[in-house]
Amino acid sequence: MGAGPGYLAKILLENIESAEYTALDFSEAMHELSRTNLGLLSNKANYLTANFKDNGWYDVCQQETYDVVIIHQALHELRHKDFAKGFHIQVRNHLLNENSLYIVTDHIVKDEEGMKNKDLYMTIDEHIHTFSLAGFKNIQLLKEKNALCSFKVS
């Protein structure tokens, strides 16, 4: 989600032969850029356009569930951290199957090198708390680096 120009898609599709990739982004321009960046690999991608700030954005997925859902540096596009809980609930209820992994990477508020806007970005503890409020039981911080953090949630 928030698939952008296809950099992550390229890594996944080049390295996992059996991968099927669905790119969800609000921007057709990003989908076009992704197709260009992926070249022939774009044939292995399904492009969906939706804005996850809109009600029912997940309907574009036509009730399909996924083994892995990744949102990479796009959660803050909700434009306020208070919307993250509802977003995570929507992902859990509409996109994940019983054994899915949900990977979330986003910028964090941090004193020295982190983001400063405390309305838009969360601390690591706020992320963990928000996942919990959204009903996730297994929350693991995978990595923190350069004011980014990645979580594996199920």
N, C-alpha and C positions, 0 to 999 in steps of 0.2 A: 504494500500500500504506500502511496506516495512514490511510485516506481521511478519517477524522474527519467534521466537520460539513458538508463539501461546499464549502468556500470556494474551493479550487483547482478543483474540478469546475465550479463556476459560471463562473469566469473562462475556463476552456478551452471549455466548451460554448457560452458566449455569443460567443466570438471565433473559433472554428474550426467552421464549419458542418458539415464532413464528419467531425468527431470522433465516435468511439464511445468511451464511457468505462466502464471497469470499476472499481468501488470495492471494495477489499478492506479490511475492518476486522474486528477481533475483537468489536466491540460492535454489536449490533442497535440499541441506543439511538442510536449515532452514525449508523447508516444512516437511522433515522427522522428524526433532526435534519437530515441531508443532504437527504432527500426534501422536508422542509418548506422548507429554505433554497433548494432548486432549483426548487420549484414545478413548472411544466409541463416544465421541462428535465429533471426526474427521469425522464421517459419515455425519454430518450436514455442513461440510465445502467443498468448491470447491477450489482447489489449482491451481493457474495459475503462470507460470514462465515467467517473462519478466524483462528486465532492463529498468527502466524509463529514463535512459540516452540515450537510442537508439531511433532513429526516428521510429514512428509508434508503440511504445511499447503498446499502448492501444488497438491495433488490437487483441491482445490475448483475450480481453473481448468480442469479436465477436459482437460489437455494442450494448451490453447490457448496460443499464443505472441503476444507483443505487439510493436508497433513502438516503443513508448515505455513504460518502466516508471519510475514516480516514487515514491520514498519521501521524504516531507516531514516532518521533525521527529518521526520514529517509530523510527529505528534504535536509539536508546538504550533503547527499550522491550524490547529483548532482555535487559536488566537487567545485562549485563556486556559490555564491549567485546570480550572474547575470542570471543564468539559471532558477531561480525560477519563474519569470514572464511567460516564455514560458511553463513551466511545469503546472502552474496553469491554463493557457489558454487551454492546452490540456485536463486537468481534466474537466474544465467547458464545453468544446465543445464535449467531447467524453464519459464522464462517468456520468455526473449529469443529472437528469431529471429536469423538471421545478421547482419542490418543494423540491429538495434535500438539504441536509445539507452537508457541507464540513468542516471537523474538522482537523485542522493542529496543531500539537504539535512539537516543536523543541527547540533546545538549542538556547540561545541568547547571543549576545555580551553584556557584562555588566562590568562596571569598577572593582568591587571588586570580586565577586564570579563567574562571567560569563565566557564565552568562550573568548579567546583572538584573534583568527584568524578572522580578519574583512573581509577577502575575502571569507571565507567559511560560516560564521554565520552572521545573521542580528540582528539589534536592533529591539525592538518592533515597533518603528516608521517605520523602513524599511520594516518589514513584512506588516504592514498596507498599506503602499504606494504601495508595490508590488501587493497586492491583488487588490487594486484600479486600477492599471495599467492593470491588467489582466481582468478587466471588472466586478469585483464583487462590488455590491452596499451596501450590508449589512455585515459589518465586526465588529465582537465583540470579544474583548479580554475576554476570559473566566476566565483565571487564569494565574498568574505568580508565580512560586515557584522554588527555587534552580536553577536558571539560565535556566529554561524551561518556555516556554509560550505556551498556548493553545488558539486557535482562532476558533470561529464558523463563517463560511462564507457562504453567499448565494447570 
